[in-house]
Amino acid sequence: MTLIRSLLLLLVVFLAGCAGIDRQADQGGDQDSSAVRIAQNTSRTIDLTHPPRDAWDRIRRGFAIPNLDNDLSRQWTEYYASHPEAVERMAQRAGKYLYFIVDEINRRGLPTELALLPFVESAYNPTAQSPAQASGLWQFVPATGEHFNLKQDWWRDERRDPIASTYAALDYLAELFEMQGDWYLALASYNWGENAVQRAMARNQAAGLATDYLALDMPEETRNYVPKLQAIKNIIANPRKYAVTLPPVENTPYFALVSEPSNMDVEVAARLAEMPVEEFKALNPSYKRPIINGRSSASLVLPKDKVEVFNHNFANYQGRLSNWRVYQPQRGEKVASVAKHLGISEYRLRQVNGLGPRAKVVSGQNLLVPATSDVGDSSAPLAQASATDGDSEQDDPPPRAAKAAPGKKQAAGSRAPHGKQARGAAGKGTARAAGGKGRAVAAKHNGAKTSHAVASGKGGDKNSAGKNGAKAAKVASTAKHPAKRH
């Protein structure tokens, strides 16, 4: 009996000691949390037996970047929640591109928070342009775009191409994460530049300070960059809580690619697809002229339900595909005199050709002019104009079928930031086929330049050249990997 009492006494003492230890641990944890804010883990159990209800649900299921809970993220959450109409407009624009972007993110195994980054970068407007000349959904500056083989010439700017720029942005973000090993630092590098971030980390390390994102001395824009993304994430995760109504976005491809076998006006292409010109431009924002140059190896992007309509109308179309041709001004010829001969306003001629009010025409420069105009015999075939403006091909190609997923090479070299200071990049670069992993180290994206512009993408209307070849257009769905062309 005495033995049993002794054992019971020992058990009581042991349990009391454990309780004391637990209370001390809890109190210590509370003290630590009040002194230092640490990111919360977003991992959770997901029922994979049921498919995502829509694209928004698919995004929520793929959240993998730790939540940032600090004053700035709460302030930005309150800001966006107090402007629900703006969030809803951005979400409405995102609907055209969201499935493709999320699908590509999932294919690469990246966190789906990245699909929300264009909310912060461009308000999901593919024609947005910052004062630092950053352009497109993902806001690449010219030099960074060139590094990632985003073609920029007289005809097209692929920084504004939702497909090509998405490939480039995800390549870059994956590289930054591999370099920094932390998504907060990778995102700061995307905004400020990886070299700038690494210099800030080195300064802190030399001073014996922490080197995490929250500890670094950064420009105000970069300090607000991750909190803004966290705010958008908070609202997308629980829109009802913030009284935001997200538009329905199906978890299916919105658009498909169609080969464009000949030079065609933007207006004509939209008419053949039986869709408004502005909606056509929203899916094809990379074209800088009112004519789509068939020599650019580009495909048209159309809503899935417009593909058969376009093919049928194109096969039976008897009209002129383009109302524009290329004119080469004579030495000393002025824009005003060319416009007078053409019978159009000087403003319209400058607008179509991207000439500022004070820009002068130089010898050998090409101008798009109405195809019905008669300005001497200085017209140049579109093929010749393409060669002059960066397209080296000389012969009219046959109609092209859209490609499923060709590879895209990445050249290594220096990249300039979107913002204040240029940063060279030494890099290893290797070719990356769609579906593979690419390398492009020490790139520069955008030094503190985020644009919230909501440009309306005003562009041309008509264009020039004749019909060529057979009128058949083959389609490739973007459900997997749309073609990359460089």
C-alpha positions as a Python dict, from the first residue, in 0.01 Angstrom:
ca = {
    (1, 'M'): (0, 0, 0),
    (2, 'T'): (283, 232, 91),
    (3, 'L'): (444, 158, -249),
    (4, 'I'): (127, 254, -434),
    (5, 'R'): (98, 583, -244),
    (6, 'S'): (461, 664, -323),
    (7, 'L'): (407, 597, -693),
    (8, 'L'): (97, 817, -699),
    (9, 'L'): (286, 1097, -527),
    (10, 'L'): (568, 1078, -783),
    (11, 'L'): (315, 1085, -1069),
    (12, 'V'): (148, 1399, -933),
    (13, 'V'): (485, 1575, -897),
    (14, 'F'): (582, 1479, -1251),
    (15, 'L'): (258, 1606, -1404),
    (16, 'A'): (281, 1932, -1211),
    (17, 'G'): (632, 1987, -1345),
    (18, 'C'): (521, 1929, -1705),
    (19, 'A'): (237, 2179, -1665),
    (20, 'G'): (480, 2439, -1537),
    (21, 'I'): (710, 2386, -1831),
    (22, 'D'): (418, 2421, -2076),
    (23, 'R'): (305, 2747, -1913),
    (24, 'Q'): (657, 2888, -1933),
    (25, 'A'): (684, 2790, -2300),
    (26, 'D'): (350, 2954, -2375),
    (27, 'Q'): (449, 3271, -2194),
    (28, 'G'): (786, 3278, -2369),
    (29, 'G'): (613, 3231, -2707),
    (30, 'D'): (380, 3523, -2635),
    (31, 'Q'): (674, 3746, -2547),
    (32, 'D'): (860, 3649, -2863),
    (33, 'S'): (559, 3708, -3087),
    (34, 'S'): (508, 4054, -2942),
    (35, 'A'): (868, 4146, -3015),
    (36, 'V'): (909, 3995, -3363),
    (37, 'R'): (645, 3934, -3628),
    (38, 'I'): (704, 3614, -3814),
    (39, 'A'): (530, 3500, -4130),
    (40, 'Q'): (247, 3257, -4082),
    (41, 'N'): (241, 2926, -4266),
    (42, 'T'): (-28, 2905, -4533),
    (43, 'S'): (-17, 2528, -4569),
    (44, 'R'): (-351, 2359, -4510),
    (45, 'T'): (-541, 2044, -4596),
    (46, 'I'): (-700, 2050, -4942),
    (47, 'D'): (-963, 1804, -5058),
    (48, 'L'): (-821, 1695, -5393),
    (49, 'T'): (-1114, 1460, -5454),
    (50, 'H'): (-1313, 1762, -5574),
    (51, 'P'): (-1186, 1977, -5863),
    (52, 'P'): (-1158, 2354, -5816),
    (53, 'R'): (-1490, 2533, -5853),
    (54, 'D'): (-1335, 2804, -6070),
    (55, 'A'): (-1004, 2978, -6141),
    (56, 'W'): (-1021, 3173, -5813),
    (57, 'D'): (-1060, 2851, -5614),
    (58, 'R'): (-769, 2702, -5804),
    (59, 'I'): (-554, 2999, -5705),
    (60, 'R'): (-651, 2965, -5339),
    (61, 'R'): (-555, 2598, -5341),
    (62, 'G'): (-206, 2677, -5462),
    (63, 'F'): (-111, 2947, -5209),
    (64, 'A'): (237, 2858, -5082),
    (65, 'I'): (409, 3186, -4989),
    (66, 'P'): (397, 3251, -4612),
    (67, 'N'): (153, 3523, -4510),
    (68, 'L'): (301, 3859, -4418),
    (69, 'D'): (118, 4009, -4122),
    (70, 'N'): (245, 4358, -4047),
    (71, 'D'): (116, 4713, -4040),
    (72, 'L'): (173, 4775, -4411),
    (73, 'S'): (-7, 4460, -4526),
    (74, 'R'): (-304, 4551, -4305),
    (75, 'Q'): (-305, 4908, -4434),
    (76, 'W'): (-307, 4791, -4796),
    (77, 'T'): (-575, 4533, -4725),
    (78, 'E'): (-791, 4811, -4581),
    (79, 'Y'): (-710, 5031, -4881),
    (80, 'Y'): (-812, 4774, -5143),
    (81, 'A'): (-1116, 4669, -4938),
    (82, 'S'): (-1227, 5034, -4929),
    (83, 'H'): (-1208, 5045, -5310),
    (84, 'P'): (-1398, 4729, -5410),
    (85, 'E'): (-1492, 4869, -5751),
    (86, 'A'): (-1124, 4903, -5844),
    (87, 'V'): (-1048, 4548, -5730),
    (88, 'E'): (-1346, 4418, -5926),
    (89, 'R'): (-1235, 4604, -6242),
    (90, 'M'): (-887, 4455, -6213),
    (91, 'A'): (-1035, 4109, -6155),
    (92, 'Q'): (-1261, 4153, -6458),
    (93, 'R'): (-960, 4230, -6678),
    (94, 'A'): (-770, 3939, -6526),
    (95, 'G'): (-1041, 3695, -6632),
    (96, 'K'): (-913, 3676, -6989),
    (97, 'Y'): (-564, 3569, -6886),
    (98, 'L'): (-607, 3401, -6548),
    (99, 'Y'): (-655, 3040, -6655),
    (100, 'F'): (-350, 3046, -6880),
    (101, 'I'): (-128, 3209, -6614),
    (102, 'V'): (-242, 2979, -6332),
    (103, 'D'): (-204, 2675, -6554),
    (104, 'E'): (152, 2771, -6640),
    (105, 'I'): (231, 2842, -6273),
    (106, 'N'): (96, 2500, -6174),
    (107, 'R'): (295, 2333, -6451),
    (108, 'R'): (614, 2483, -6311),
    (109, 'G'): (529, 2404, -5950),
    (110, 'L'): (534, 2769, -5842),
    (111, 'P'): (309, 2932, -5578),
    (112, 'T'): (-17, 3063, -5720),
    (113, 'E'): (24, 3397, -5542),
    (114, 'L'): (233, 3486, -5848),
    (115, 'A'): (-86, 3493, -6056),
    (116, 'L'): (-190, 3792, -5840),
    (117, 'L'): (129, 3987, -5905),
    (118, 'P'): (-10, 4166, -6216),
    (119, 'F'): (-274, 4320, -5987),
    (120, 'V'): (14, 4505, -5822),
    (121, 'E'): (229, 4554, -6131),
    (122, 'S'): (-18, 4671, -6393),
    (123, 'A'): (-371, 4644, -6253),
    (124, 'Y'): (-391, 4349, -6497),
    (125, 'N'): (-380, 4587, -6793),
    (126, 'P'): (-156, 4452, -7075),
    (127, 'T'): (-109, 4800, -7223),
    (128, 'A'): (-8, 4970, -6896),
    (129, 'Q'): (319, 5162, -6919),
    (130, 'S'): (510, 5324, -6634),
    (131, 'P'): (711, 5648, -6650),
    (132, 'A'): (1023, 5427, -6651),
    (133, 'Q'): (897, 5266, -6976),
    (134, 'A'): (805, 4939, -6805),
    (135, 'S'): (526, 4781, -7006),
    (136, 'G'): (274, 4501, -7006),
    (137, 'L'): (106, 4282, -6745),
    (138, 'W'): (440, 4206, -6582),
    (139, 'Q'): (601, 4548, -6639),
    (140, 'F'): (927, 4468, -6814),
    (141, 'V'): (1158, 4754, -6912),
    (142, 'P'): (1304, 4730, -7264),
    (143, 'A'): (1645, 4592, -7164),
    (144, 'T'): (1501, 4325, -6937),
    (145, 'G'): (1254, 4229, -7208),
    (146, 'E'): (1536, 4189, -7458),
    (147, 'H'): (1726, 3970, -7214),
    (148, 'F'): (1427, 3738, -7201),
    (149, 'N'): (1385, 3746, -7579),
    (150, 'L'): (1071, 3955, -7575),
    (151, 'K'): (1077, 4096, -7927),
    (152, 'Q'): (1046, 4475, -7954),
    (153, 'D'): (1045, 4629, -8299),
    (154, 'W'): (843, 4867, -8515),
    (155, 'W'): (560, 4616, -8548),
    (156, 'R'): (533, 4445, -8211),
    (157, 'D'): (625, 4472, -7845),
    (158, 'E'): (610, 4130, -7683),
    (159, 'R'): (638, 4283, -7337),
    (160, 'R'): (269, 4349, -7394),
    (161, 'D'): (202, 3997, -7519),
    (162, 'P'): (22, 3818, -7230),
    (163, 'I'): (160, 3479, -7333),
    (164, 'A'): (524, 3564, -7409),
    (165, 'S'): (557, 3803, -7115),
    (166, 'T'): (411, 3546, -6875),
    (167, 'Y'): (672, 3291, -6978),
    (168, 'A'): (944, 3551, -6928),
    (169, 'A'): (813, 3673, -6590),
    (170, 'L'): (782, 3321, -6448),
    (171, 'D'): (1130, 3235, -6576),
    (172, 'Y'): (1263, 3540, -6398),
    (173, 'L'): (1074, 3487, -6073),
    (174, 'A'): (1183, 3122, -6053),
    (175, 'E'): (1544, 3232, -6102),
    (176, 'L'): (1515, 3495, -5832),
    (177, 'F'): (1373, 3245, -5584),
    (178, 'E'): (1652, 3002, -5665),
    (179, 'M'): (1902, 3281, -5612),
    (180, 'Q'): (1756, 3425, -5290),
    (181, 'G'): (1599, 3114, -5139),
    (182, 'D'): (1310, 3322, -5002),
    (183, 'W'): (998, 3446, -5179),
    (184, 'Y'): (990, 3782, -5001),
    (185, 'L'): (1345, 3853, -5116),
    (186, 'A'): (1269, 3717, -5464),
    (187, 'L'): (970, 3950, -5498),
    (188, 'A'): (1173, 4245, -5367),
    (189, 'S'): (1437, 4158, -5628),
    (190, 'Y'): (1172, 4155, -5901),
    (191, 'N'): (1073, 4507, -5804),
    (192, 'W'): (1404, 4660, -5698),
    (193, 'G'): (1663, 4437, -5867),
    (194, 'E'): (1846, 4136, -5730),
    (195, 'N'): (2179, 4318, -5716),
    (196, 'A'): (2026, 4598, -5508),
    (197, 'V'): (1871, 4345, -5270),
    (198, 'Q'): (2197, 4156, -5231),
    (199, 'R'): (2386, 4479, -5161),
    (200, 'A'): (2131, 4570, -4893),
    (201, 'M'): (2171, 4223, -4740),
    (202, 'A'): (2550, 4258, -4744),
    (203, 'R'): (2528, 4597, -4565),
    (204, 'N'): (2309, 4448, -4294),
    (205, 'Q'): (2534, 4147, -4255),
    (206, 'A'): (2840, 4369, -4219),
    (207, 'A'): (2659, 4567, -3950),
    (208, 'G'): (2557, 4253, -3765),
    (209, 'L'): (2189, 4301, -3853),
    (210, 'A'): (1930, 4056, -3982),
    (211, 'T'): (1916, 4006, -4359),
    (212, 'D'): (1550, 3908, -4405),
    (213, 'Y'): (1305, 4113, -4612),
    (214, 'L'): (1162, 4310, -4320),
    (215, 'A'): (1508, 4406, -4191),
    (216, 'L'): (1643, 4554, -4514),
    (217, 'D'): (1665, 4925, -4592),
    (218, 'M'): (1466, 4949, -4916),
    (219, 'P'): (1296, 5216, -5128),
    (220, 'E'): (940, 5292, -5021),
    (221, 'E'): (791, 5121, -5327),
    (222, 'T'): (978, 4797, -5261),
    (223, 'R'): (889, 4808, -4892),
    (224, 'N'): (522, 4828, -4994),
    (225, 'Y'): (553, 4571, -5273),
    (226, 'V'): (504, 4246, -5080),
    (227, 'P'): (242, 4402, -4848),
    (228, 'K'): (38, 4500, -5155),
    (229, 'L'): (56, 4145, -5288),
    (230, 'Q'): (-42, 4013, -4945),
    (231, 'A'): (-340, 4251, -4940),
    (232, 'I'): (-464, 4126, -5277),
    (233, 'K'): (-411, 3770, -5155),
    (234, 'N'): (-618, 3840, -4842),
    (235, 'I'): (-908, 3968, -5051),
    (236, 'I'): (-895, 3686, -5308),
    (237, 'A'): (-877, 3433, -5024),
    (238, 'N'): (-1194, 3567, -4864),
    (239, 'P'): (-1372, 3820, -5089),
    (240, 'R'): (-1698, 3801, -4891),
    (241, 'K'): (-1520, 3920, -4578),
    (242, 'Y'): (-1414, 4238, -4760),
    (243, 'A'): (-1743, 4287, -4952),
    (244, 'V'): (-1573, 4228, -5287),
    (245, 'T'): (-1755, 4043, -5565),
    (246, 'L'): (-1515, 3857, -5791),
    (247, 'P'): (-1634, 3802, -6148),
    (248, 'P'): (-1685, 3440, -6252),
    (249, 'V'): (-1374, 3295, -6417),
    (250, 'E'): (-1409, 2937, -6531),
    (251, 'N'): (-1128, 2690, -6470),
    (252, 'T'): (-1105, 2629, -6843),
    (253, 'P'): (-905, 2798, -7123),
    (254, 'Y'): (-1050, 3132, -7227),
    (255, 'F'): (-855, 3173, -7549),
    (256, 'A'): (-691, 2974, -7827),
    (257, 'L'): (-420, 3051, -8082),
    (258, 'V'): (-494, 3077, -8453),
    (259, 'S'): (-234, 3104, -8726),
    (260, 'E'): (-234, 3434, -8910),
    (261, 'P'): (-121, 3351, -9265),
    (262, 'S'): (-113, 3700, -9417),
    (263, 'N'): (-91, 4069, -9346),
    (264, 'M'): (-421, 4179, -9203),
    (265, 'D'): (-571, 4489, -9047),
    (266, 'V'): (-654, 4471, -8679),
    (267, 'E'): (-1006, 4588, -8763),
    (268, 'V'): (-1046, 4323, -9032),
    (269, 'A'): (-926, 4047, -8798),
    (270, 'A'): (-1172, 4160, -8531),
    (271, 'R'): (-1451, 4174, -8787),
    (272, 'L'): (-1375, 3823, -8911),
    (273, 'A'): (-1387, 3701, -8550),
    (274, 'E'): (-1712, 3893, -8499),
    (275, 'M'): (-1584, 4061, -8186),
    (276, 'P'): (-1537, 4426, -8081),
    (277, 'V'): (-1204, 4577, -8183),
    (278, 'E'): (-1119, 4673, -7824),
    (279, 'E'): (-1178, 4317, -7705),
    (280, 'F'): (-957, 4186, -7988),
    (281, 'K'): (-684, 4430, -7887),
    (282, 'A'): (-708, 4319, -7524),
    (283, 'L'): (-610, 3968, -7634),
    (284, 'N'): (-358, 4090, -7891),
    (285, 'P'): (-205, 4400, -7731),
    (286, 'S'): (149, 4349, -7861),
    (287, 'Y'): (70, 4484, -8210),
    (288, 'K'): (183, 4845, -8236),
    (289, 'R'): (41, 4924, -8580),
    (290, 'P'): (-309, 4903, -8725),
    (291, 'I'): (-181, 4620, -8943),
    (292, 'I'): (-74, 4276, -8822),
    (293, 'N'): (242, 4181, -9005),
    (294, 'G'): (205, 3819, -9114),
    (295, 'R'): (582, 3787, -9133),
    (296, 'S'): (621, 3818, -8757),
    (297, 'S'): (551, 3446, -8699),
    (298, 'A'): (283, 3550, -8452),
    (299, 'S'): (-51, 3386, -8396),
    (300, 'L'): (-379, 3559, -8329),
    (301, 'V'): (-528, 3509, -7985),
    (302, 'L'): (-905, 3463, -7995),
    (303, 'P'): (-1171, 3353, -7749),
    (304, 'K'): (-1229, 2980, -7787),
    (305, 'D'): (-1581, 3030, -7911),
    (306, 'K'): (-1462, 3266, -8187),
    (307, 'V'): (-1214, 3032, -8352),
    (308, 'E'): (-1458, 2853, -8581),
    (309, 'V'): (-1629, 3184, -8658),
    (310, 'F'): (-1296, 3336, -8763),
    (311, 'N'): (-1197, 3036, -8976),
    (312, 'H'): (-1531, 3029, -9154),
    (313, 'N'): (-1537, 3402, -9224),
    (314, 'F'): (-1173, 3405, -9331),
    (315, 'A'): (-1229, 3121, -9578),
    (316, 'N'): (-1519, 3307, -9737),
    (317, 'Y'): (-1384, 3661, -9718),
    (318, 'Q'): (-1360, 3837, -10054),
    (319, 'G'): (-1265, 4186, -9942),
    (320, 'R'): (-932, 4354, -9887),
    (321, 'L'): (-741, 4218, -9589),
    (322, 'S'): (-546, 4539, -9540),
    (323, 'N'): (-598, 4904, -9621),
    (324, 'W'): (-238, 5008, -9557),
    (325, 'R'): (93, 4991, -9738),
    (326, 'V'): (448, 5098, -9661),
    (327, 'Y'): (582, 5424, -9801),
    (328, 'Q'): (948, 5533, -9797),
    (329, 'P'): (976, 5915, -9785),
    (330, 'Q'): (1220, 6092, -10012),
    (331, 'R'): (1517, 6280, -9870),
    (332, 'G'): (1400, 6601, -9705),
    (333, 'E'): (1031, 6509, -9728),
    (334, 'K'): (832, 6621, -9424),
    (335, 'V'): (550, 6447, -9244),
    (336, 'A'): (314, 6734, -9321),
    (337, 'S'): (380, 6713, -9696),
    (338, 'V'): (334, 6335, -9698),
    (339, 'A'): (5, 6371, -9512),
    (340, 'K'): (-110, 6640, -9756),
    (341, 'H'): (-37, 6414, -10055),
    (342, 'L'): (-217, 6127, -9883),
    (343, 'G'): (-523, 6332, -9806),
    (344, 'I'): (-517, 6246, -9435),
    (345, 'S'): (-440, 6459, -9134),
    (346, 'E'): (-84, 6491, -9014),
    (347, 'Y'): (-206, 6390, -8668),
    (348, 'R'): (-348, 6064, -8802),
    (349, 'L'): (-32, 5985, -8996),
    (350, 'R'): (182, 6045, -8689),
    (351, 'Q'): (-52, 5840, -8472),
    (352, 'V'): (-44, 5537, -8702),
    (353, 'N'): (334, 5547, -8725),
    (354, 'G'): (407, 5625, -8362),
    (355, 'L'): (563, 5964, -8439),
    (356, 'G'): (559, 6235, -8176),
    (357, 'P'): (443, 6588, -8265),
    (358, 'R'): (803, 6705, -8320),
    (359, 'A'): (948, 6386, -8469),
    (360, 'K'): (1090, 6417, -8820),
    (361, 'V'): (1103, 6155, -9090),
    (362, 'V'): (1454, 6045, -9179),
    (363, 'S'): (1571, 5907, -9510),
    (364, 'G'): (1504, 5535, -9537),
    (365, 'Q'): (1242, 5534, -9264),
    (366, 'N'): (919, 5349, -9342),
    (367, 'L'): (573, 5495, -9300),
    (368, 'L'): (240, 5320, -9309),
    (369, 'V'): (9, 5503, -9547),
    (370, 'P'): (-340, 5426, -9681),
    (371, 'A'): (-318, 5162, -9954),
    (372, 'T'): (-544, 5363, -10184),
    (373, 'S'): (-323, 5673, -10171),
    (374, 'D'): (-88, 5768, -10453),
    (375, 'V'): (235, 5924, -10332),
    (376, 'G'): (476, 5893, -10619),
    (377, 'D'): (641, 5555, -10665),
    (378, 'S'): (817, 5533, -10331),
    (379, 'S'): (612, 5244, -10193),
    (380, 'A'): (798, 4952, -10047),
    (381, 'P'): (667, 4598, -10025),
    (382, 'L'): (576, 4497, -9673),
    (383, 'A'): (838, 4224, -9690),
    (384, 'Q'): (1108, 4481, -9757),
    (385, 'A'): (977, 4701, -9479),
    (386, 'S'): (987, 4409, -9240),
    (387, 'A'): (1351, 4347, -9322),
    (388, 'T'): (1432, 4713, -9267),
    (389, 'D'): (1257, 4717, -8933),
    (390, 'G'): (1416, 4411, -8784),
    (391, 'D'): (1260, 4115, -8966),
    (392, 'S'): (1530, 3943, -9167),
    (393, 'E'): (1304, 3723, -9379),
    (394, 'Q'): (1258, 3823, -9739),
    (395, 'D'): (1005, 3583, -9890),
    (396, 'D'): (637, 3570, -9806),
    (397, 'P'): (589, 3260, -9592),
    (398, 'P'): (302, 3015, -9647),
    (399, 'P'): (14, 3012, -9402),
    (400, 'R'): (133, 2891, -9063),
    (401, 'A'): (-48, 2661, -8827),
    (402, 'A'): (-33, 2760, -8464),
    (403, 'K'): (232, 2570, -8273),
    (404, 'A'): (152, 2381, -7957),
    (405, 'A'): (458, 2463, -7751),
    (406, 'P'): (791, 2535, -7917),
    (407, 'G'): (1087, 2609, -7696),
    (408, 'K'): (1206, 2956, -7614),
    (409, 'K'): (1573, 3039, -7588),
    (410, 'Q'): (1703, 3278, -7332),
    (411, 'A'): (2009, 3480, -7397),
    (412, 'A'): (2230, 3574, -7110),
    (413, 'G'): (2344, 3929, -7083),
    (414, 'S'): (2300, 4250, -6894),
    (415, 'R'): (1959, 4377, -6802),
    (416, 'A'): (1853, 4724, -6700),
    (417, 'P'): (1605, 4782, -6421),
    (418, 'H'): (1263, 4933, -6460),
    (419, 'G'): (1356, 5218, -6237),
    (420, 'K'): (1635, 5432, -6119),
    (421, 'Q'): (1966, 5259, -6169),
    (422, 'A'): (2091, 5020, -6431),
    (423, 'R'): (2237, 4697, -6309),
    (424, 'G'): (2448, 4476, -6525),
    (425, 'A'): (2397, 4105, -6518),
    (426, 'A'): (2645, 3840, -6561),
    (427, 'G'): (2466, 3532, -6624),
    (428, 'K'): (2442, 3181, -6720),
    (429, 'G'): (2174, 3129, -6973),
    (430, 'T'): (2062, 2815, -7140),
    (431, 'A'): (1781, 2735, -7378),
    (432, 'R'): (1450, 2644, -7217),
    (433, 'A'): (1188, 2448, -7401),
    (434, 'A'): (831, 2486, -7280),
    (435, 'G'): (786, 2236, -7007),
    (436, 'G'): (1152, 2247, -6906),
    (437, 'K'): (1348, 2463, -6666),
    (438, 'G'): (1543, 2760, -6791),
    (439, 'R'): (1838, 2946, -6647),
    (440, 'A'): (1896, 3318, -6662),
    (441, 'V'): (2094, 3441, -6366),
    (442, 'A'): (2145, 3793, -6233),
    (443, 'A'): (1862, 3952, -6425),
    (444, 'K'): (1715, 4291, -6359),
    (445, 'H'): (1347, 4351, -6378),
    (446, 'N'): (1215, 4674, -6237),
    (447, 'G'): (1387, 4903, -5995),
    (448, 'A'): (1099, 5039, -5792),
    (449, 'K'): (865, 5120, -6074),
    (450, 'T'): (530, 4960, -6019),
    (451, 'S'): (260, 5115, -6235),
    (452, 'H'): (-108, 5116, -6149),
    (453, 'A'): (-191, 5275, -6481),
    (454, 'V'): (-507, 5158, -6649),
    (455, 'A'): (-425, 5263, -7002),
    (456, 'S'): (-701, 5197, -7247),
    (457, 'G'): (-478, 5066, -7521),
    (458, 'K'): (-570, 5302, -7800),
    (459, 'G'): (-430, 5179, -8120),
    (460, 'G'): (-484, 5185, -8488),
    (461, 'D'): (-771, 5074, -8692),
    (462, 'K'): (-692, 4966, -9043),
    (463, 'N'): (-380, 4828, -9210),
    (464, 'S'): (-226, 4714, -9542),
    (465, 'A'): (-123, 4431, -9774),
    (466, 'G'): (-285, 4169, -9983),
    (467, 'K'): (-424, 3826, -9921),
    (468, 'N'): (-188, 3542, -9981),
    (469, 'G'): (-209, 3171, -9998),
    (470, 'A'): (-475, 2939, -9879),
    (471, 'K'): (-726, 3069, -9627),
    (472, 'A'): (-702, 2800, -9366),
    (473, 'A'): (-618, 2864, -9007),
    (474, 'K'): (-531, 2586, -8768),
    (475, 'V'): (-586, 2614, -8399),
    (476, 'A'): (-387, 2523, -8093),
    (477, 'S'): (-559, 2546, -7755),
    (478, 'T'): (-375, 2720, -7476),
    (479, 'A'): (-496, 2466, -7226),
    (480, 'K'): (-141, 2344, -7188),
    (481, 'H'): (144, 2548, -7334),
    (482, 'P'): (71, 2810, -7601),
    (483, 'A'): (338, 2864, -7859),
    (484, 'K'): (631, 3093, -7794),
    (485, 'R'): (770, 3275, -8089),
    (486, 'H'): (1107, 3449, -8105),
}
